């Protein structure tokens, strides 16, 4: 497992990606309200981008937390079988 990024880099990246998710959700709601032949596909795509960005953010947060919790030499306290 690669070592985690430093916090000074991780926190701003997560904040920017969270802002992207919020803006994409707002765009999806806006374009769904517009409707029609243009608004509906744009709303669907915006919702898909928001879902993908939220998924990537969740995966990266989980990886960062697990990377900080594990010892640097890769050993764990769990017994091997």
Protein Blocks (a to p, Z undefined) as FASTA:
>chain_A
ZZdddfklmmmmmmmmmmmmmmmmmmmmmmmmngpjllmmmmmmmmmmmmmmmmmmmmmm
mmmmmmmmpcfkopafbdcZZ
